[in-house]
Amino acid sequence: MKFLKPKFCYVIKNRKFYLYLIPLLVVLAMWNYLAGGKPMTASDSWWHGLVEPFVGISTLFTAMAVWWGEISEDWRESLPKRLTVEYWFQGRLYMHCENAYLSGEADIRPLGQQIGGQMAASELDGTPEKLAFKAAAVKSSVGELQCVEGKIYLPYTVCFELLKLPPKLEKLEQGKHYKWNHSFDEVKAVDTPTDRKAPEFSA
């Protein structure tokens, strides 16, 4: 229910037809019932006057529930996506990028590799480093919706396990890691929380 208002805004913008159709069907069913079933049926029996409208309304609400589920999924997929990337080596966090812009799930791995190369770039000439990862050591997940500065987005997280350290990371002080935020300012060495544990990468 937290994001009910933006979902309704999405419906109003993309599914206006249903907003007109649903109230119309409800009004017609209620009118038929209150008038004894005669306006819309040939017989005035209790079946046509009460049961059929009830069944019709129940079917309508079932269809509405299915429709709402589909709308929710469409709305979720339409949200902007952000990617948080972590780079680990021998149980230690070396680099962490938060909320990079992500166009789609298919771009998670290549974008993560690109960001890692830029973060570990040579300190001499800024040339991006080509990082080596274990083939089956990419862990990705999608989190719950988040709202930052009034904007809702769908967060993704991917963790890479490095095979070896590039020169820049070999010089990194113990207890620190490089961090880069979504605004892509300067990469900074920050303290690593002592409770951070490495993800369980597959062998």
C-alpha positions as CSV (number, residue, x, y, z in Angstrom):
1,M,0.0,0.0,0.0
2,K,3.0,2.3,0.4
3,F,3.2,3.1,-3.3
4,L,-0.6,3.1,-4.0
5,K,-0.8,6.7,-5.1
6,P,1.9,6.4,-7.9
7,K,0.3,3.2,-9.1
8,F,-3.0,5.1,-9.5
9,C,-1.2,7.8,-11.3
10,Y,0.2,5.2,-13.7
11,V,-3.3,3.8,-14.2
12,I,-4.8,7.2,-15.0
13,K,-2.0,7.9,-17.5
14,N,-1.9,4.5,-19.2
15,R,-5.2,2.7,-18.6
16,K,-7.9,5.3,-18.8
17,F,-10.4,3.0,-20.6
18,Y,-10.7,0.8,-17.6
19,L,-11.3,3.7,-15.3
20,Y,-14.4,4.6,-17.4
21,L,-15.6,1.0,-17.9
22,I,-15.4,-0.3,-14.4
23,P,-17.7,2.3,-12.7
24,L,-20.1,2.0,-15.6
25,L,-20.5,-1.8,-15.1
26,V,-20.9,-1.4,-11.3
27,V,-23.6,1.2,-11.8
28,L,-25.5,-0.9,-14.3
29,A,-25.4,-4.0,-12.1
30,M,-26.6,-2.0,-9.0
31,W,-29.4,-0.4,-11.1
32,N,-30.5,-3.8,-12.4
33,Y,-30.6,-5.2,-8.8
34,L,-32.5,-2.2,-7.3
35,A,-35.0,-2.3,-10.1
36,G,-35.8,-6.0,-9.4
37,G,-33.8,-7.4,-12.4
38,K,-36.3,-6.2,-14.9
39,P,-34.4,-3.6,-16.8
40,M,-31.7,-6.0,-18.1
41,T,-33.4,-9.4,-18.0
42,A,-36.5,-10.9,-19.5
43,S,-37.6,-12.5,-16.2
44,D,-38.2,-10.9,-12.8
45,S,-37.3,-14.0,-10.8
46,W,-35.0,-13.8,-7.8
47,W,-32.3,-15.6,-9.8
48,H,-32.2,-12.9,-12.5
49,G,-32.8,-10.1,-10.0
50,L,-30.2,-11.0,-7.4
51,V,-28.0,-14.0,-8.1
52,E,-26.9,-13.1,-11.7
53,P,-25.9,-9.5,-10.8
54,F,-24.0,-10.9,-7.7
55,V,-22.2,-13.4,-9.9
56,G,-21.5,-10.7,-12.4
57,I,-20.1,-8.3,-9.8
58,S,-18.0,-11.1,-8.3
59,T,-16.6,-11.9,-11.7
60,L,-15.9,-8.2,-12.2
61,F,-14.0,-7.9,-8.9
62,T,-12.0,-11.0,-9.8
63,A,-11.1,-9.5,-13.1
64,M,-10.3,-6.3,-11.4
65,A,-7.9,-8.1,-9.0
66,V,-6.1,-9.8,-11.9
67,W,-6.0,-6.5,-13.8
68,W,-4.6,-4.7,-10.8
69,G,-1.9,-7.3,-10.4
70,E,-0.9,-6.9,-14.1
71,I,-1.0,-3.1,-13.7
72,S,1.2,-3.3,-10.6
73,E,3.8,-5.4,-12.5
74,D,3.7,-3.1,-15.5
75,W,4.1,-0.1,-13.3
76,R,7.0,-1.8,-11.4
77,E,8.8,-2.6,-14.7
78,S,8.3,1.0,-15.9
79,L,10.2,2.5,-12.9
80,P,13.7,3.7,-13.4
81,K,16.3,1.2,-12.2
82,R,19.5,1.7,-10.2
83,L,22.4,-0.6,-9.7
84,T,24.6,-1.0,-6.6
85,V,27.8,-2.9,-7.3
86,E,30.3,-4.5,-4.9
87,Y,33.8,-6.0,-5.6
88,W,35.3,-8.5,-3.2
89,F,38.6,-10.3,-3.0
90,Q,39.4,-13.0,-0.5
91,G,36.5,-12.0,1.8
92,R,37.3,-8.3,1.8
93,L,35.3,-5.5,0.2
94,Y,37.5,-3.4,-2.1
95,M,35.0,-1.3,-4.1
96,H,31.4,-0.2,-3.8
97,C,29.3,1.8,-6.2
98,E,25.8,3.0,-5.2
99,N,22.8,3.6,-7.4
100,A,24.3,3.8,-10.8
101,Y,21.7,4.3,-13.6
102,L,20.6,1.0,-15.1
103,S,18.7,0.6,-18.4
104,G,17.7,-3.0,-18.0
105,E,18.5,-6.3,-16.3
106,A,20.5,-7.5,-19.3
107,D,23.0,-4.7,-18.6
108,I,23.8,-5.6,-15.0
109,R,26.9,-7.6,-15.6
110,P,28.5,-5.4,-18.4
111,L,27.7,-2.2,-16.5
112,G,29.1,-3.7,-13.3
113,Q,32.3,-4.6,-15.1
114,Q,32.6,-1.2,-16.7
115,I,32.1,0.6,-13.4
116,G,34.7,-1.6,-11.7
117,G,37.2,-0.9,-14.4
118,Q,36.6,2.9,-14.0
119,M,36.9,2.8,-10.2
120,A,40.2,0.8,-10.4
121,A,41.6,3.0,-13.2
122,S,45.3,3.7,-13.3
123,E,46.3,6.6,-11.0
124,L,48.9,7.7,-13.6
125,D,46.8,8.2,-16.7
126,G,43.2,7.3,-15.7
127,T,43.1,4.3,-18.0
128,P,40.3,1.9,-17.0
129,E,41.5,-1.3,-15.5
130,K,40.5,-4.6,-17.0
131,L,39.4,-6.6,-14.0
132,A,39.4,-10.4,-13.8
133,F,36.4,-12.1,-12.2
134,K,35.6,-15.7,-11.4
135,A,33.2,-17.1,-14.0
136,A,30.4,-18.1,-11.6
137,A,31.0,-15.5,-8.9
138,V,28.4,-12.9,-9.9
139,K,25.6,-12.5,-7.4
140,S,22.7,-10.3,-8.3
141,S,19.4,-9.5,-6.7
142,V,16.5,-7.0,-6.9
143,G,15.4,-5.3,-3.8
144,E,12.2,-3.6,-2.6
145,L,11.2,-0.3,-4.1
146,Q,13.0,2.7,-2.8
147,C,12.2,6.4,-2.8
148,V,15.0,8.9,-2.9
149,E,14.3,12.7,-3.2
150,G,10.7,12.0,-4.1
151,K,11.5,9.6,-6.9
152,I,10.7,5.9,-6.8
153,Y,13.1,3.5,-8.4
154,L,13.8,-0.3,-8.5
155,P,17.1,-1.2,-6.9
156,Y,19.4,-3.9,-8.1
157,T,22.5,-5.2,-6.4
158,V,25.4,-7.3,-8.0
159,C,28.5,-8.6,-6.3
160,F,31.7,-9.6,-8.1
161,E,34.5,-11.7,-6.8
162,L,37.9,-10.7,-8.2
163,L,40.5,-13.2,-9.2
164,K,43.3,-10.7,-8.5
165,L,43.8,-7.1,-7.5
166,P,44.8,-4.4,-9.9
167,P,47.7,-2.1,-8.8
168,K,45.4,0.6,-7.4
169,L,43.6,-1.8,-5.1
170,E,46.8,-3.4,-3.9
171,K,47.8,-0.1,-2.3
172,L,44.4,0.4,-0.5
173,E,44.8,0.8,3.2
174,Q,43.5,-2.0,5.4
175,G,40.0,-1.5,6.7
176,K,39.0,0.8,3.8
177,H,37.3,0.5,0.4
178,Y,36.7,2.7,-2.5
179,K,33.2,4.2,-2.8
180,W,31.5,5.9,-5.8
181,N,28.0,7.2,-5.6
182,H,25.3,7.6,-8.3
183,S,26.4,11.2,-9.1
184,F,29.7,9.8,-10.2
185,D,31.9,12.2,-8.4
186,E,35.4,11.4,-7.2
187,V,36.1,7.9,-6.1
188,K,37.0,8.1,-2.4
189,A,38.5,5.6,0.1
190,V,36.1,5.2,3.0
191,D,36.1,3.1,6.2
192,T,34.6,-0.3,5.7
193,P,32.0,-1.2,8.4
194,T,33.3,-4.0,10.6
195,D,30.1,-5.9,10.3
196,R,30.3,-6.2,6.5
197,K,30.4,-9.9,5.5
198,A,31.3,-11.2,2.1
199,P,28.5,-12.8,0.1
200,E,28.6,-16.6,-0.4
201,F,30.0,-16.9,-3.9
202,S,29.6,-20.2,-5.6
203,A,32.7,-22.3,-6.1
